[in-house]
Amino acid sequence: MIRIAQLIAAALIFAVALAYLGFTPARAEGGVAPALSSLPLGYRDWRLITVAHEEGKQNDIRAILGNDIAYKAARDGKWPYPDGAIIARLAWSYVSSEENNKAFGQAQSFIAGAPTNVQFMVKDSGKYASTGGWSYVQFNDGKLGDPAGFGACFACHVPVKTRDYVFNRYSP
């Protein structure tokens, strides 16, 4: 019983200390907290929506995954996506495969190299109305990126507003 009282007292002291120090949760541009603070459990097991390759500055290869809600919406071509949809973008550097090229007898094979980052779009049309109903989140090496930069994601997605701000389409 004394142990529980000690734990409760420690928790209260910790909460007061955080309030005193002015701690606030991470905020994205616009003052709204990002939808995720850690990588969703099991996201690597979500279903594949499509793959993509970006050239230029990005020069990466991407797998676009969706939770069950996002996958069904993408597969059925239903826009806007329903609340609760989460789209994951896993990216790796795009590199030539010398081993494969030797087997083919010419330079033609490219593979995923080092991972770059993981990004998520989380749909909540009420909470994130100012960014098209989506929260944008990035993780670097498994750690939450700087939420101050997440607001910039929305500006890039505005050109695909007619597809509910989602670049990729389902690839059967």
One Martini backbone bead per residue (centre of mass of N, CA, C, O) as a GRO file, in nm:
protein
  172
    1MET     BB    1   0.058   0.063  -0.021
    2ILE     BB    2   0.301   0.252   0.001
    3ARG     BB    3   0.398   0.215  -0.292
    4ILE     BB    4   0.153   0.346  -0.430
    5ALA     BB    5   0.177   0.622  -0.294
    6GLN     BB    6   0.458   0.682  -0.409
    7LEU     BB    7   0.381   0.671  -0.709
    8ILE     BB    8   0.171   0.893  -0.703
    9ALA     BB    9   0.355   1.116  -0.597
   10ALA     BB   10   0.561   1.103  -0.829
   11ALA     BB   11   0.361   1.169  -1.056
   12LEU     BB   12   0.275   1.448  -0.948
   13ILE     BB   13   0.554   1.578  -0.945
   14PHE     BB   14   0.608   1.542  -1.245
   15ALA     BB   15   0.366   1.706  -1.350
   16VAL     BB   16   0.443   1.971  -1.210
   17ALA     BB   17   0.721   2.003  -1.339
   18LEU     BB   18   0.624   2.021  -1.631
   19ALA     BB   19   0.446   2.268  -1.591
   20TYR     BB   20   0.668   2.457  -1.481
   21LEU     BB   21   0.856   2.415  -1.750
   22GLY     BB   22   0.650   2.421  -2.006
   23PHE     BB   23   0.538   2.165  -2.108
   24THR     BB   24   0.473   2.052  -2.443
   25PRO     BB   25   0.360   1.911  -2.691
   26ALA     BB   26   0.405   1.848  -2.994
   27ARG     BB   27   0.390   2.073  -3.277
   28ALA     BB   28   0.247   2.169  -3.547
   29GLU     BB   29   0.157   2.349  -3.775
   30GLY     BB   30  -0.104   2.541  -3.621
   31GLY     BB   31  -0.104   2.388  -3.318
   32VAL     BB   32  -0.118   2.082  -3.396
   33ALA     BB   33  -0.091   1.780  -3.309
   34PRO     BB   34   0.030   1.506  -3.399
   35ALA     BB   35  -0.106   1.188  -3.450
   36LEU     BB   36   0.195   1.091  -3.399
   37SER     BB   37   0.467   0.971  -3.165
   38SER     BB   38   0.474   0.681  -3.292
   39LEU     BB   39   0.509   0.395  -3.424
   40PRO     BB   40   0.303   0.183  -3.551
   41LEU     BB   41   0.197  -0.108  -3.482
   42GLY     BB   42   0.251  -0.313  -3.764
   43TYR     BB   43   0.297  -0.138  -4.030
   44ARG     BB   44   0.469  -0.352  -4.200
   45ASP     BB   45   0.182  -0.530  -4.235
   46TRP     BB   46   0.061  -0.372  -4.424
   47ARG     BB   47  -0.083  -0.298  -4.714
   48LEU     BB   48  -0.023  -0.269  -5.046
   49ILE     BB   49  -0.073  -0.005  -5.275
   50THR     BB   50   0.227   0.095  -5.368
   51VAL     BB   51   0.483   0.219  -5.582
   52ALA     BB   52   0.782   0.438  -5.593
   53HIS     BB   53   0.974   0.688  -5.785
   54GLU     BB   54   1.223   0.926  -5.706
   55GLU     BB   55   1.385   1.182  -5.831
   56GLY     BB   56   1.645   1.370  -5.781
   57LYS     BB   57   1.669   1.469  -5.465
   58GLN     BB   58   1.549   1.202  -5.359
   59ASN     BB   59   1.622   0.929  -5.485
   60ASP     BB   60   1.377   0.705  -5.445
   61ILE     BB   61   1.211   0.431  -5.291
   62ARG     BB   62   0.859   0.328  -5.251
   63ALA     BB   63   0.631   0.228  -5.000
   64ILE     BB   64   0.275   0.196  -4.996
   65LEU     BB   65   0.079   0.190  -4.710
   66GLY     BB   66  -0.216   0.043  -4.539
   67ASN     BB   67  -0.452   0.035  -4.358
   68ASP     BB   68  -0.755  -0.099  -4.383
   69ILE     BB   69  -0.894   0.169  -4.454
   70ALA     BB   70  -0.698   0.273  -4.675
   71TYR     BB   71  -0.690   0.028  -4.858
   72LYS     BB   72  -0.991   0.020  -4.934
   73ALA     BB   73  -1.009   0.305  -5.051
   74ALA     BB   74  -0.793   0.268  -5.267
   75ARG     BB   75  -0.908   0.019  -5.411
   76ASP     BB   76  -1.202   0.170  -5.454
   77GLY     BB   77  -1.169   0.485  -5.509
   78LYS     BB   78  -1.237   0.646  -5.231
   79TRP     BB   79  -1.347   0.981  -5.207
   80PRO     BB   80  -1.285   1.043  -4.931
   81TYR     BB   81  -1.119   0.947  -4.684
   82PRO     BB   82  -1.160   0.800  -4.400
   83ASP     BB   83  -1.159   0.808  -4.092
   84GLY     BB   84  -0.855   0.631  -3.986
   85ALA     BB   85  -0.671   0.665  -4.205
   86ILE     BB   86  -0.346   0.513  -4.294
   87ILE     BB   87  -0.048   0.629  -4.447
   88ALA     BB   88   0.250   0.476  -4.565
   89ARG     BB   89   0.601   0.589  -4.619
   90LEU     BB   90   0.860   0.405  -4.749
   91ALA     BB   91   1.217   0.479  -4.770
   92TRP     BB   92   1.481   0.443  -5.017
   93SER     BB   93   1.745   0.424  -5.164
   94TYR     BB   94   1.852   0.437  -5.511
   95VAL     BB   95   2.024   0.151  -5.640
   96SER     BB   96   2.260  -0.014  -5.787
   97SER     BB   97   2.305  -0.362  -5.898
   98GLU     BB   98   2.585  -0.527  -5.952
   99GLU     BB   99   2.501  -0.819  -5.923
  100ASN     BB  100   2.264  -0.809  -6.125
  101ASN     BB  101   2.417  -0.688  -6.366
  102LYS     BB  102   2.599  -0.933  -6.408
  103ALA     BB  103   2.367  -1.133  -6.472
  104PHE     BB  104   2.258  -0.947  -6.723
  105GLY     BB  105   2.514  -0.789  -6.869
  106GLN     BB  106   2.392  -0.511  -6.750
  107ALA     BB  107   2.278  -0.195  -6.677
  108GLN     BB  108   1.937  -0.242  -6.496
  109SER     BB  109   1.959  -0.259  -6.177
  110PHE     BB  110   1.743  -0.176  -5.899
  111ILE     BB  111   1.751  -0.091  -5.546
  112ALA     BB  112   1.720  -0.094  -5.220
  113GLY     BB  113   1.872   0.076  -4.979
  114ALA     BB  114   1.887   0.292  -4.761
  115PRO     BB  115   1.712   0.423  -4.530
  116THR     BB  116   1.541   0.732  -4.470
  117ASN     BB  117   1.213   0.723  -4.413
  118VAL     BB  118   0.895   0.776  -4.238
  119GLN     BB  119   0.560   0.832  -4.348
  120PHE     BB  120   0.247   0.993  -4.247
  121MET     BB  121  -0.110   0.970  -4.295
  122VAL     BB  122  -0.381   1.112  -4.099
  123LYS     BB  123  -0.729   1.075  -4.070
  124ASP     BB  124  -0.902   1.388  -3.951
  125SER     BB  125  -1.137   1.609  -4.045
  126GLY     BB  126  -1.158   1.779  -3.780
  127LYS     BB  127  -0.866   1.816  -3.655
  128TYR     BB  128  -0.740   1.861  -3.982
  129ALA     BB  129  -0.884   2.084  -4.162
  130SER     BB  130  -0.635   2.281  -4.239
  131THR     BB  131  -0.510   1.989  -4.388
  132GLY     BB  132  -0.746   1.820  -4.535
  133GLY     BB  133  -0.763   1.600  -4.279
  134TRP     BB  134  -0.445   1.586  -4.233
  135SER     BB  135  -0.171   1.425  -4.090
  136TYR     BB  136   0.182   1.489  -4.075
  137VAL     BB  137   0.450   1.238  -4.049
  138GLN     BB  138   0.793   1.191  -3.928
  139PHE     BB  139   1.055   0.939  -3.937
  140ASN     BB  140   1.386   0.900  -3.791
  141ASP     BB  141   1.511   0.626  -3.688
  142GLY     BB  142   1.222   0.596  -3.517
  143LYS     BB  143   1.198   0.910  -3.486
  144LEU     BB  144   1.056   1.191  -3.434
  145GLY     BB  145   1.026   1.453  -3.598
  146ASP     BB  146   0.985   1.784  -3.675
  147PRO     BB  147   0.678   1.933  -3.636
  148ALA     BB  148   0.733   2.214  -3.770
  149GLY     BB  149   0.757   2.071  -4.071
  150PHE     BB  150   0.474   1.932  -4.135
  151GLY     BB  151   0.317   2.169  -4.276
  152ALA     BB  152   0.474   2.146  -4.555
  153CYS     BB  153   0.330   1.898  -4.670
  154PHE     BB  154   0.060   2.017  -4.760
  155ALA     BB  155   0.158   2.196  -4.997
  156CYS     BB  156   0.236   1.945  -5.177
  157HIS     BB  157  -0.075   1.824  -5.177
  158VAL     BB  158  -0.264   2.033  -5.318
  159PRO     BB  159  -0.256   1.932  -5.627
  160VAL     BB  160  -0.431   1.660  -5.495
  161LYS     BB  161  -0.718   1.740  -5.387
  162THR     BB  162  -0.912   1.557  -5.570
  163ARG     BB  163  -0.751   1.305  -5.399
  164ASP     BB  164  -0.724   1.381  -5.097
  165TYR     BB  165  -0.401   1.447  -5.100
  166VAL     BB  166  -0.321   1.188  -5.278
  167PHE     BB  167  -0.091   1.067  -5.493
  168ASN     BB  168  -0.155   0.775  -5.483
  169ARG     BB  169  -0.248   0.475  -5.636
  170TYR     BB  170  -0.379   0.191  -5.687
  171SER     BB  171  -0.199  -0.125  -5.742
  172PRO     BB  172  -0.288  -0.437  -5.872
   0.00000   0.00000   0.00000
